[in-house]
Amino acid sequence: MTAGLTPSEDFWEPRYRDADPAAGRQPNARLTELLPGLSLSPGLAWDLGSGPGGDALWLASLGWHVTATDVSGTAVSRVAAAAAERGLSDRISAEQHDLSRTRSEGPFDLVFACYFHTPVPIDRDQILRDAADRVRPGGCLVIVDHGSAAPWSWRPDGQDPVLPTPAETLAGLSLGPGWSAERCEQAERVATGPEGQTATVTDNIIVLRST
Ligand SMILES: C[S@@+](CC[C@H](N)C(=O)[O-])C[C@H]1O[C@@H](n2cnc3c(N)ncnc32)[C@H](O)[C@@H]1O
């Protein structure tokens, strides 16, 4: 492991450093589908594991003020650079956090985690519980997870990853009575791989509202 880096940073940073700097600028298709149904006016949003910021940039373009967080300094720098290119710097705060150690301060109207998966052992449930604690009353926590792995996905040991079901992720949040689950389901979509190949994959979609 590289001295001074956390295990998560050590894993993710080289992946972004070696990636096309212009990659990952598109918003998540599920998030774009879900947002209109949330009935939220643009306010404060927090993106957990933002990567290069496709979701944060899209929300900022709609008037949201977004805190984009990722463990990779390169990813965070790319979010900030893309925000500057688009004249969105006043609406995006790009922060480097290893979310298993530090978090952004809330509260937020919308907290979301899209494909916040990692092979590095972290207490994801605890991170998502803390994220839920930062949602304002009336606000939403949106989790979009992989429910299946695409054929081209990284498989370090040749095995499909074990992915929690929507119900397992919801149970792991141990939410109290001040929440309503508006969505907790799976949905299929056709994904496009790095060589332009396509495959049907499953997403897990969880939408929770703080009441
Ligand atoms: C599969 S990628 C998803 C990126 C982006 N949300 C998307 O939908 O394209 C997972 C992201 O989580 C970030 N990540 C993993 N572990 C993390 C941690 N402990 N703290 C913060 N970010 C982390 C990675 O750097 C990576 O950008």
Ligand as a Chemical Component Dictionary entry (heavy atoms), coordinates in Angstrom:
data_LIG
# 
_chem_comp.id                   LIG 
_chem_comp.type                 NON-POLYMER 
_chem_comp.pdbx_formal_charge   0 
_chem_comp.three_letter_code    LIG 
# 
loop_
_chem_comp_atom.comp_id 
_chem_comp_atom.atom_id 
_chem_comp_atom.alt_atom_id 
_chem_comp_atom.type_symbol 
_chem_comp_atom.charge 
_chem_comp_atom.model_Cartn_x 
_chem_comp_atom.model_Cartn_y 
_chem_comp_atom.model_Cartn_z 
_chem_comp_atom.pdbx_ordinal 
LIG C1  C1  C 0  -18.330 2.482 -8.671  1  
LIG S1  S1  S 1  -17.759 4.097 -8.448  2  
LIG C2  C2  C 0  -19.216 5.082 -8.708  3  
LIG C3  C3  C 0  -18.909 6.496 -9.083  4  
LIG C4  C4  C 0  -20.117 7.374 -9.408  5  
LIG N1  N1  N 0  -20.987 7.592 -8.276  6  
LIG C5  C5  C 0  -20.907 6.794 -10.540 7  
LIG O1  O1  O 0  -22.074 6.478 -10.388 8  
LIG O2  O2  O -1 -20.329 6.678 -11.636 9  
LIG C6  C6  C 0  -17.572 4.154 -6.666  10 
LIG C7  C7  C 0  -17.003 5.479 -6.207  11 
LIG O3  O3  O 0  -16.921 5.480 -4.789  12 
LIG C8  C8  C 0  -15.694 6.071 -4.410  13 
LIG N2  N2  N 0  -15.319 5.517 -3.108  14 
LIG C9  C9  C 0  -15.025 4.241 -2.802  15 
LIG N3  N3  N 0  -14.723 4.106 -1.505  16 
LIG C10 C10 C 0  -14.835 5.337 -0.970  17 
LIG C11 C11 C 0  -14.652 5.861 0.335   18 
LIG N4  N4  N 0  -14.264 5.081 1.345   19 
LIG N5  N5  N 0  -14.857 7.178 0.537   20 
LIG C12 C12 C 0  -15.250 7.974 -0.500  21 
LIG N6  N6  N 0  -15.438 7.541 -1.751  22 
LIG C13 C13 C 0  -15.222 6.246 -2.001  23 
LIG C14 C14 C 0  -14.724 5.668 -5.506  24 
LIG O4  O4  O 0  -13.577 6.478 -5.586  25 
LIG C15 C15 C 0  -15.601 5.774 -6.739  26 
LIG O5  O5  O 0  -15.569 7.048 -7.303  27 
# 
loop_
_chem_comp_bond.comp_id 
_chem_comp_bond.atom_id_1 
_chem_comp_bond.atom_id_2 
_chem_comp_bond.value_order 
_chem_comp_bond.pdbx_ordinal 
LIG C1  S1  SING 1  
LIG S1  C2  SING 2  
LIG S1  C6  SING 3  
LIG C2  C3  SING 4  
LIG C3  C4  SING 5  
LIG C4  N1  SING 6  
LIG C4  C5  SING 7  
LIG C5  O1  DOUB 8  
LIG C5  O2  SING 9  
LIG C6  C7  SING 10 
LIG C7  O3  SING 11 
LIG C7  C15 SING 12 
LIG O3  C8  SING 13 
LIG C8  N2  SING 14 
LIG C8  C14 SING 15 
LIG N2  C9  SING 16 
LIG N2  C13 SING 17 
LIG C9  N3  DOUB 18 
LIG N3  C10 SING 19 
LIG C10 C11 SING 20 
LIG C10 C13 DOUB 21 
LIG C11 N4  SING 22 
LIG C11 N5  DOUB 23 
LIG N5  C12 SING 24 
LIG C12 N6  DOUB 25 
LIG N6  C13 SING 26 
LIG C14 O4  SING 27 
LIG C14 C15 SING 28 
LIG C15 O5  SING 29 
# 
